[in-house]
Amino acid sequence: MTGRHSRKLVGAAMLSALVLAGCGNRGANETLFGSQPLEEFTAEQIFERGEFELERSKPDDAAFYFAEVERLYPYSELAKRALIMQAYAYHRDSDYENSRSAAQRYIDFFPQDDDAAYAQYLLALSYYDQIDEVGRDQGLTFQALQSLRKVIETYPDTEYARSSVLKFDLAFDHLAAKEMEIGRYYLKRDHFAASINRFRVVVEDFQTTSHTPEALHRLVEAYLSLGLTDEAQTAGAILGHNFRSTEWYEESFALLTGRGLQPRARGNGWLAQVYRQTVKGKWL
């Protein structure tokens, strides 16, 4: 959180007058500042209470106070700041749906504001930070990629774009890992055609990720198992051309030479086309 997104709290003396113990269930008109309703406090005072709750690691309470600023003083300058702070507080509380909602409202209402880039970044993070283990559904990963791309393309000169590029690469790699996991699952059960389809996705669509060398090696294994030696040799040739120093090439080379074959481009299939592109330097 940068300085412009959160002001320093007022002095301890002022805080002691404002900050009292909160209650359990909070309604819109519930009194949280002693015996006085929130409506009797200024936008600045309520906003400062929200900041205080963030400082003491109570982001859910902070989000409530920022929302009250927006509700009670909708046309104030602080209402705009409170909205972006809501998105931040909800995110810190892992309430990604509400964080996304607040961030989207900020983008809709203040698209030209300096903090619009930060709002778009928070929206992207609301998807990215939910990306789980490789074995889980990857719908959120696709949404994270789309949102991160929007930050990169819409706000290219911001710190959020630079951070989004790194996260985009990690999410992209995550999707490739999912394809590899499914491909290995099929390969171990001798469902060779199904495994080939998954490894092909990695080679064609995720070729810049760290999973490409293994995908090519698994293609060698799968095609050899099917007796399709031209395809196996071509996969080995691509592997040797781009990833010769990897363990995956060593294993593929051993598999091929063990059957009297060599890593070389053969035939006119999809891998042969990839090989031609590789030799010309057009795909990696």
N, C-alpha and C positions, 0 to 999 in steps of 0.2 A: 504494500500500500504506500503510495508516494505521498509527499507532504501536501500536495494540493487536494488529495482525496480525504484527508482527515486532519482537522486542526487540533492544536494542542488543547488540553483541558484547561479550564480556568483554575484558579488557585484553590488550595484546600479549603480555605475559609468559605468561598462561594459554594464549593461543592457540598460542604457539610450542611449548608442551608437548603440545598436542592435534593440531595440524594438520601432517600430514606428507604427503608426495607420495602420491597415490592410484595405484591400479593400473588396468589396462585393463579386463578382464572381471571384473565384481564378482558374486560369489555371496553367498548369505545369510550364510555363515560366514567370508567372506574377511576377512583382517586389513587394516584401512585406517588404524589408528592405530598405526603402528610395527609391532611384532611381536605386539601384543595383539589378540585378537579383539574385535569390537564388544560381545559379550556382557559383557565385563569393564568396560565403561564405563557411566556412569549415563545416564539419559534426558536429563538436562540437558546433558551433554557432547555427546551425539550430536546433540541438537537444535541446540546452538550451532555444531556443525560444519556443519549444514544452512544456518544463517543465514550463516555465513562463505562458503559456496559461492555463496549468492545475492549477497553483497556483491562477490564477484569475478566476477560474471556467468557462473556455472556452474549454471544452473537445473536441468539434468538431474542433476548430482551432488547438488544440494540436495534434489531430490525423492527421490532414493535414501535419503539420511540421514533425512529426515522419515518415509519409509515404514518405515525400520528402527526408529524410535522407536515407531511404531504396532505393529510386529511384536513387538518385544522387551518393550515395556511397555504392553500393550493396555489395562490398567485404570488407567493413570496419567492425571492431568490433562493432562500434556504430550502424551499420545497424541491427545487431542481437538484440541489446538492444532496438532499435527504434521499431522493430517489436512487441516485447512484450508490449512496451508502447502504441503502436497503439491499441492493443487488450484492454488494460486497459482504454485508453481514449475513445474508442468507447463505451465500457460498461458504463462508467460514463455518456455518452451522451445518454444512452438507445438505442443506435444503435446496437442492439443485433446481427443482421445478419453480419454486418461488423466486430464486435468484435469476433464472432465465426470464421469468415473467417481468420482473422489475427492470432488468437490463433491456429487454425488448421495448418496454414502455419508454425508457429513456431514449432509445434510438429513434422511436416513432415521434416523440415530442420534441427532441432536441438533436436532430440529425447533423447539424452543423457545429454543434458545441465541441469544445476541445475534449471533453470527456466521452464523446460518442465512441471514440476508438477504444477507450477502456471498457465501455459498456459492451461493445461487440466482442472484446476479448473475454470478458466475464461470461458472456453467453456461450462462447466457444468452450471455455473451461467447464461450464456446467455439463457439457457432454464429455469432454476429454477426461475429466477427473472421475468419471463413472466407468471408464474402460477397465474391465476386469481381466481375469485370467484368460488365456488363449482359448480355453474350452468353452467359454460363454458365448452367447449370441453377440454378433458383431454389428448389430444395427446402430448402436451408439457410436461405434468407431466411424462408420460412414457419416453420421451426423456431425461428429467432431471434425472430420476432415473437411466437410463442406463449410462449417463455421470458421475453422482456422483459415481456410483458403480465402474466405470473405475478408477477414482481418488483413491478410497479406495483400490482397488486391485493392482493398478500399483505403487502407491506411499504411501504405508501403514504407513511409519514412518515420514510422513511430517505433518506440521500443517494443510495443506489443506485436508488431509485425515480425520483428526479429525473434522474439520468443515463440511466436506462432510457427515460424519456419522450423524450428527445432522440434516442436511438438508434432507438427505435421509429419515430419520424417519418422518419428517414433510411432505415430498412429498408423502410418502407411506400412511400416515394418510389421506392426501388430497384425494387420490384415493378411499380409503374406504368411506370417506364422500360422494363422488359422488355416489357410489353404494347405500348408505343409502338414499340419497335424492331421487333417482329413485325408490327405494323400497317403501319408504313412499308414493310417488306419486301414485304408483299402488295400495297400500293397501287402501288408502283413497277412491279410486274409485272401490273398491271391485274386483280388478283384482288380486286375491289371488295367483294364480300360478305364475304369472309374478313377484309379490313382493317376493315370496319365493325364486325364482331364484337369485334375487339380494342379499337378506339377507344371502343366502347360500354362495355366493361368499365372503362376509365379514367374515363369520365364518370359512370358509376353507382356504381362501387365505390371509386374513388380520387379522388373529386372535390375532396378537400382538398389534393391534391398539386400540385406546380408544373407538372405535365404536362397539366392539364385544358384550358387555352386552346389548346394545339396539337392536342389530341385533337378538340376541337370544330371547329377549322379543317380538320383532315383529314377529318372527317365531311362538311363542306361540299364538299370536293374530291371525295370518293368518291360522295356522293349526286348531285352534278351530273354526274359521269361516267356514272352509271346513268340519268340523266334524271329522277330523283326530286326535283323542285324543291321540293315542300312540305317534305320532310325537310331539304333543304339550307338553305332559308330559315329554318326553325326553329332549326337548329344555329347559324346566323348570329345569330339573335335572342338566343339564350342567351349567345353569345359577347359580343354587344354590351351585354347587360344587366349582365354580371358582369366582363368584361375589355375594356372599350371602349378603354382606353389602350394595349393591347398591339399588337405588330406582327401578331399572328395575326388580330385583328379587322380591321385595315387590309387585310390580304391577302384575307380572306373577303369583306369589303365590296366590294373591287375585283372579285372573281370574280363575285359576285352581280349587282352593278350592270352589269357588262360584258355580262350576259345579260338585262338589263332586269328584274331581280328585286331585291327588297329584303329585308333581314333582318327577318323578322316570323314570328310563330308561325302555322303553318298545319297543318290536318289533325288527326288524333287518334292519331298514332303514339306510340312511347315517348318521343321527343324533345319532343312537345307536352306530355306529362305532366311531363317534367322542367322545361319552361318554366313551367308553372303552379306547380310547387313553388318554382321560383326566384323568381317574382314575389311569392309569399307568404312568401319568406324561410325556407323549411323544409329546405333541402338543403345550404347552404354554411356 
